[in-house]
Amino acid sequence: MPTCPLCASPHSRHFHCDARRDYYRCEQCRLAFVPPDQRLTPEQEKAVYDQHENHPDDPGYRRFLSRLFDPLRQRLSPGAPGLDFGAGPGPTLSVMFEEAGHPMAIYDPYYAPDPAVLARHYAFITATEVVEHLFAPGYELERLAALLPGGGWLGLMTKRMTSEEDFARWHYILDPTHVCFFSESSFEWLADHLGMRVEFPAADVALLQKR
């Protein structure tokens, strides 16, 4: 069985397949994931991302991001600096936070690949519709948590897996760039592993605060 990309447990089991790929689920952290040999290449991934048309002037996109923006902003000190990780080709959440008085940095492996950004510290870090794309979510989320002080926030937006029975009918698995599928149990494991606590203010939002 493939090793879990979140908790590195060797104990996973195959539970679903479709015409394109197989899906495994970790017995420890309950992450569902696609095995490495069935992921897209970086070139194929970027070709999909280049088709995204998200833009800060789009009110519908801002409403979508507000599901994370609103509850996280309420928990921040005025002027707290942040990082938007995986900002994509049309950074928007960072613009919303800057408009609210928070200095922001952005990072994206394809569109803003500045490693210096990942050597600084921030009061909060956001990743909206990002973690489901990560090939190594355990490594990446540990790296981000290390950039936060005690009391710092990690705000994640991703659809959560609810049950294996509904998985086959879930639209989220149709995107070929989605390779990791978190449940509440996955986030609870992650929070405990990182020394954080987790809240779920919306069906697709998890806020983790460093102890």
Secondary structure, DSSP 8 states (H G I E B T S, - for coil): ----TTT--S-EEEEEE-SS-EEEEETTT--EE--GGGS--HHHHHHHHTT----TT-HHHHHHHHHHHHHHHTTS-TT--EEEET--SS--HHHHHHHTT--EEEEBTTTB--GGGGGS--SEEEEES-GGG-SSHHHHHHHHHTTS-TT-EEEEE------HHHHTT-GGGGSTT--EE--HHHHHHHHHHHTEEEEEEETTEEEEEE-
